[in-house]
Amino acid sequence: MEIIEKAPAKLNLTLDALYKREDGYHELEMVMTTVDLADHITLKNLPEDEIIIRTTSGVLPLDKRNHAFQAAKLMKETFQIKKGVEITIEKKIPIAAGLAGGSSDAAATLRGLNRLWELNLSLDELADLGAKVGSDVPFCVYGGTAFVTGRGDQIQHIGTMPQCWVVLVKPRVGVSTGTVFSALSFEELVHPNTNEMIAAIQNEDYQEMIQNVGNVLEHITIARHPDIERIKYKMLKFGADAALMSGSGPTVFALCEKYSRAQRVYNGLKGFCKEVYLVRTLK
Ligand code: ATP
């Protein structure tokens, strides 16, 4: 038997940091949503007790550094599964991009192994397991649109985001999330209005939503990679309704209600960057 799971990318419509906790993590408030740019995870049982990772990406680690490997190992250990599994990752989400690609692969592996090994775990149980693999994994287990707090592991679903088109641009730089967070200073922060964003989504109010996007990490990553600012400027110039960096970056996304606008932004940015995607939000 073969199980296939989609692993969609996530975007931060808002990302706020409240304070640094004693355990070293930042206490976060984020509104996250998924888009239809997705990796595909295929899972197959193996007779030998081993985890084999195959991937279309030439650069991903195939051993215990791979987040999908970590998810499978955790499932095997927690439920004392003696079978092995082959995990094939068809990679479409840019790596180290602020789109939670690795976390989404781990989440899809948890959902898929739950089916393959008939464990009958709920999504809540899978999300609790996912928190042990990484902070973004619990959100990725559920997908959809959610208010996410804690270090990223507390999830409250807040309804369906107003549907729109999304243009994603991944500049040719990799960003380390840890380095960006360590440069965060609470004195200079301009906090996004998270409550207004949640209300906009609950009221399905697109105009309110685009006015309330915000990310406290954006200025830090822009200081290191000024191209992000230029990409945002171009997106707005080509007609995007809003433009923001996702996560710790470097990916920038534009929101467009009209497809014609999204196409204009896509075509305009294609001349400037190699990695440009035109996708939809997911329900
Ligand atoms: P986040 O938004 O959660 O911070 P990200 O989009 O910035 O994530 P990822 O694409 O998840 O970053 O990659 C971060 C690191 O994790 C990379 O160094 C990559 O080598 C490693 N990694 C391990 N497994 C995977 C995987 N299955 N897919 C992508 N990256 C992986």
Residues whose N, C-alpha, C, O or C-beta is under 5 A from the ligand:
A	BS01	ATP	R65 N66 H67 A68 P94 I95 A96 A97 G98 L99 A100 G101 G102 S103 D105 D136 T177 G247 G249
